[in-house]
Amino acid sequence: MKLLTLRLDNGSTTAARQDGATLTEIPGYSDVRALLQDPAWETTAKAATGPTHPLDGADLAAVVPSPGKIICVGHNYRNHIKEMGREVPAHPTLFAKYAESLIGPNDDLALPQESDTVDWEAELAVVIGKTGRRIPEAQAADHIAGYSVLNDISMRDYQFRTIQWLQGKTWEKSTPFGPALVTKDEFTPGPLMTSAVDGDIQQSTPTSDLVFTPEYLVSYISTIITLNPGDVIATGTPGGVGHAQDPKRYLQEGQILVTAIEGLGQLTNRVVKEA
């Protein structure tokens, strides 16, 4: 099952189920996070018979527009660790984003006035569907609602001003996320993840090539803090980021950034200057 958050003409949003080329509203739920907070969300979503809309041309918000937590993982693909000159970590490297950083899967990506080193980072996102604390790794899959595509757009100059990365990672309206949450019965990490700038492939790595698996991350993070429905874990990016190239390469106005994972869909974001 594919679940999305659809922007409506009246300015509101609704959770929706994708049925082929049609989106079916799930009445009573303003977005996918609100839906996931219903313990019977799967049954409710499957049974929904609300108004329908064509998928083609639909105005999609970030699939989970306002997660309670967005926890990101750094250094989680060996080829990216190597290109950044680091060692494979013994424990996950964690940092946070905030909901204000999220944009829809087809929204414009605005270059901030303060940074000219804006880089791409394709990532597999895990969306939590069940509350848990100190979740054993063997039970972690039960707490995962599904998966989506995210690009952890990074302002490298700000990121490396200090040893703490947050200031380069959570710029407002910088992180495309979606298009859908694909439930875990329809997706298992493994398929290819890519990012492309104007059709030129920059990153291309299977999503199975993680140092720390989604289940391990759910267990590890839930040891620190309770995970709740709608929380998001961004599992890290593979090699091919612009900052590691020689010469370094960053996003420029007018370019099209496409981030895709086979089986999950793609993000297509036009790069513009911030208004």
N, C-alpha and C positions, 0 to 999 in steps of 0.2 A: 504494500500500500504506500502511496505517495501523498504526503500532506504538505500543504502550502499555506501561506498567509497572503490573502488577496486584498489589494486596496480597492475600495468601492468608489463609485462616482460621488457619493455624498461625503467623502473625506474619512469615513470609518474603514475599518478592516474586518475581515472575517477569516476564520479557519476554513479550509477547503480541501476536498479530496480530488485527486487527479484521476479521471477515468478516460484513459486514452487522450484524445484531443479536447476533452471537456473538463471543466472544474465544477464541482458540486459543492455548494456552501454547506457547512456544518452549523446549523442554526444554534445560537446561544453561546458561541465561543468566538471571541474577538480576534484570536490568533492561535497559532499552534501551541504556544506556552499555556494559554488558558485551557486548551483542550487537554494537554498532557496532565494538568492538575486534577482532572477527573479520573479517579481510579479505573473507571470503565471506558477509558478513552478509545481503545481499539474497537470495542463493540459499538460505541457511539459513532465513531467515524465511518465504520463499514455500513451502518444502517442509515446514515444521513441521506435525506432526499430533498435538500433545500434547493433554492434557485440555482441555475446552471449558467456558466459563462464559457466562451471559447478560450482555450489555452493560448492560442495564437493572439498576440497583442495584449494579453492580460498584464495588468500593472501589479507586479509582485513586490511585496515588502521582503525584508530579511525574513527567512523562514521562521525563526524565533526572534521577534523584534526586540523583546526586552527580557533577556535571560536574567535570572537572579545572579548568576555568576558566569563569567567567561574565563576559563582557566586555560592558558596556553602552555605548550611544551616546546622548549628549545632543544636543539641538538638531539633530534630523535631519528634522523636518517644518517647512516654512515657516510654516504657520499657528500652530504652537506657538512657534516662534522669535519671531514677531510679537507674540503675546499675552504673552510673557515680557519683551518690550522689548529683545531682543537683535538682533545682526546675524547674517546667514547666515555660518556659519564657512567658512574656506578649507580647514580640515582637520577630521576627525572629533574630537569631544569624547568622550574615553573615561574610564570609571571601572569599578570592579569590584563584583561581588557575590560572596558565598560560598555554598556548598551549603547551609549551615544556614538560609539565608533562604527556601528553597523549600518550598512546600506543594503538595498535590494539587489537581486542577482543581475539586473539589467540597468541599474541606476548609473548615472555619470559618476566617475571617480575624480574628485576635485583635488588638484595639486595645491597644497597650502602655500601661502605667501612666504612662509618662514623657512621652507626647506626646498632644496633642489636636488636632493638625493633620495627620491621616493622609489622604493624597490618592491618587487613582487615576491610572494611566498605562498605557493599553492599548498593547501592543507586539507586533510580529511578531518571533518568535524564529527564528534560523537555527541549525541543529544540524550540526556538522561530522561528516563520515563518513570522512575520509581525512587522514592526517597530511601536513603541509606547512609549509615555511618559505620566505619570500620568493616566494609564489605569484603568478605573473603574473595580472592581472585577467582576461585571456582564458581562463585555465585554472581560475579560481576555482570555477566551477560544478561541476567534477569533484570538488571537496573538500566540497561540501555534500551531506549525507545527505537533508535535508528541512527542513520548517518546522513551527512550532507557535505557540501563543498564550501570551503571558506578560503579567502586569500588574506593572509596576515600582512597587509601592506605596511611597510616599515619605512620610517623617516630615519635613514641611517645616521645622519649627522647628529640628530637628537639622541638616537639610541646609544651611540658610543661616546656621548659627552661624559657619562659616568659608568660605573660598573653595573648599575641598575638599568634595565632596559625599558621600563614602563613608558618613559617619556617619548620614546621613539615608536611605540607600539599601539597606542590607544588614541591617536588623533581622531577628532570628531569627524564622523561620516567618511571613514577611510577604509572600511572592511566589508567587502561584498560577501554575502552569506546566503546560500540557497542552492538551486531554486526550491528544492523540496527536501523534506525529511523522508527518506526511504526506510521503511521499517526493517528491523534486523532479520526478519524472515525472508526478505528479498535481496539482501546485500550482505556479503561477508568481505572484510578487507582483503585485498589482493589485486583487484583490477588496477589498470594503469591510471596514474594521475599526471596531468600535463598542465603547463602554463605556456601561453604563446603571446608574443607582442607583435601586432600587425602580421599575424600568420607565421611568424618565425618562432619555432618551438624553443623554449628556454629550459624548461624542466620536463623530465619524462622518467618516472620511476614508479614501480608497482607499490601500491599502498600496503603491501605485506612486508615491505622492507624496513619496518620500524624496529628501533632498538627496544622500545617499551610498547607493548600491545595495548589496544584499548582496554582490555580487561584488567591488565596490570595497572594502567593509569587510573581507572575507576577505583580499584582497591587502594592504591597508594594515596590518591587525593582524598578519598573518603576517610582515610585514617586521620587526616588533618582537619577536615571540615565536612559537615553533612552535605551530601549532594541531593538536590531536589529536582522534581520534574521541570524540564525546560532549561536546566543548566547545560552549559556547553563546554566541551573539552576540545580544543584545537590541538591536534596531535603532532604538529611539527611539519617542517618543510624539507623536501629533498634538495639535492644539489642542483645548481643552475641559476642561482639568484644573481642579479645584476651586480651586486656589490663585490662578488668574488671573481668577476671577469676582469680581463686585462686587455684593453682599458675597462674601467668600471662603466657600467651601463645602468641608466635610471630611466624611469618613465617620463615621457615628454608629452606636451599638449598635442592633442589630435590623434594619439595612438589608440588602438583597441587592444585591451587586455582580455584574453579568454583563458579561463581556468576550468578544467574539466576533469571528472573522474568517471571512468566507464561504469555505467549502471546507476550513477547518481545524477548526471546532468552536467550543465555547465553554467558558468557566470560569464557574461559578456559586458564589459564596462568600458565606456569611452572615456578617455582621459581629457579633462578640461582644466582650465585655470579656475581657482576659487573665486567666486564672485566678490 
